[in-house]
Amino acid sequence: MTKLYSSLRTFGFLFAYLPASMPILHQVKAQKNELSIEKYDELVQQTPKRWASGILKRTKSTFEVTGLENVPTGPVLFISNHEGNFDIPALITYIPKPFGFISKIEVKKIPLIAKWMTEMNCIFLDRTDRRSAYQSINDTVQQLRTGHSILMFPEGTRNKGDGLGEFKSGFVRIAKDAGIPIVPIVIQGTSNIMEKNNNKIRAAKVQISILPSYSVESIQMNDSKIVLEEVYSIISNRYFEMNLNSK
């Protein structure tokens, strides 16, 4: 009963908060032409950050974050493993830089969420359409070149805490074409909030580790396959360490 109550409380907050946030979105958009890209992104992110932190608070989970000093100035491509549905709220809450992210196109059917995500510079991907995948790469490059940061999950789907999946190579091309650094992120424990609990909410201990950036020079100098393997190795090694420490 406690887990059911926690689930209702968490998702109830989500669906109550979204309609109430629409007037805020209109106020934010009215300032778009008056602010720099960086300042506008920070303004947009304030409301999703409040939403995300509110959701996490209602799960009663604890979060340990390391490596905040590794987030550079300017646009970056965040690359993270993908454990569960609470990855996005956790990263929005704890990464000290506004970012958009690539999301499955089905989310676009939820108008209130889609409106905020569009303003956050999120990109919607139809995984059943190869042309959509190609277009999403081009759109991501354009967002980065414009000065926005983007988060990608190169596994393409949640691993639900069952080990790191294979990385798709699209992020390497994006980083090369945009000429921006990759910031690896490792997140461990979010699957314990819901996915490993029969999709009911329970408190969990979550670790987030932001690792040193993979430089533009290394991305441009190395073959794409090498970049893919090295970024995967960086994330995989840290993920293994974090799993050991959590036991």
WOMOJO-V716188 format. One record per run of one state. SS is the DSSP state (H for helix, E for strand, - for the rest). FROM is the first residue (numbers start at 1). TO is the last residue. Records with the same first field share a line. If there is no record, write none. Layout:
SS->FROM-TO / FROM-TO
This chain:
-->1-1 / 30-31 / 35-36 / 60-61 / 67-67 / 71-76 / 81-85 / 95-99 / 110-110 / 120-122 / 126-129 / 147-149 / 153-169 / 179-181 / 189-189 / 193-194 / 198-204 / 211-213 / 215-215 / 222-223 / 246-247
H->2-29 / 32-34 / 37-59 / 68-70 / 86-94 / 105-109 / 111-119 / 130-146 / 170-178 / 190-192 / 195-197 / 216-221 / 224-245
E->62-66 / 77-80 / 100-104 / 123-125 / 150-152 / 182-188 / 205-210 / 214-214
